[in-house]
Amino acid sequence: MRAEKKLIVDELSKQVGASPFLLVTDYTKMTVTEFAALRKKLRAAHAECHVVKNTMLRHAAKEAGLGEFNGSLTGMTAVVFGDAKADISATAKILKQFTKDTEKGKVKLGVMGKQLLKPADVDAVAELPSLDVLRAGIIGMLQTPARRIAVVLGAPASQIARVIQAHAEKQPAAA
């Protein structure tokens, strides 16, 4: 392999290894404007999209320890990486919506950690709620028992206070 190509493969392998996920898409018949719009949406989700040669991605995946992509690297290929803040669910939703709107940019495969994802698996991930929604749900579940305990513990005290208040209201009337 020539030095220029080796440098590109090394850089690509660093990005593949550093990313929590990788989504490989087909960008056939996509216009420059559409590709720029997709990149802008992905940037908002802490992800970036790059056009790569299939052979270079194949070599970079081997170097990153991902193995073979089972013949999925054919045609025009773009790869989506995420940074440390990226959420695969949000990124997959953006790609799914883009594909639905333009009928272009079909997902070929995905990689999450070292797990290879088929296009159907990526669609399933896109249907999941985002990480922020899941975190909010967990926090809500953790707070609910604490509220219930506070209400239960506070109930006898409030009942005693009502009895004392009712007794105090009766005393002036009796005198």
Phi, psi and omega in degrees: 000137180292157185299321181296316180292321179298320178297317179295316180296319179297315179295317178296320179293325175297315180295318179296317180290327183277338184280139177289342178207168179213129176239127181254125182236164175258127182249026180301136178064014178275132179281165179298320180296316179296318180295320178295320178295319177297315179300320180295317178295319180292324179299323178295335179263018180062037177230160178221151184241133180226144173276131181224155173281141183302317182295321180292321177294322178299314179294318180295322179294320177296317180295326180278357178084021181268347179077203183277154177258025173051043176073014181280346183271079176227157178074200182276122188240134171237146183239138180248123177250155173242151175271190185297332181272354187288149178241121183298326181296313180296319180294317178296324177297318179298314180296318180296316179294320178298316179297320180294319182287319187252347186060031178224161175083037181296136179285129178270317180193170177219161176224127177236113189068244175246006183272125178278130182247133174281165178305323178294324178293321178295321176298319179296321177295324179295333180281343180291150174293157181292166182298322179295320178294318178297318178298316179298320178296318179294318179296319177299319178293324179288327181281331183301311179300323180297319177296316181297319178297317180297320179293315181296316180290328180280341184297311180298321180296318180291326177293318178297318179298320178295320178297316180295319179296317178297320179294319179294323179293327179288323184301310180296326180293325180286330183278000000 
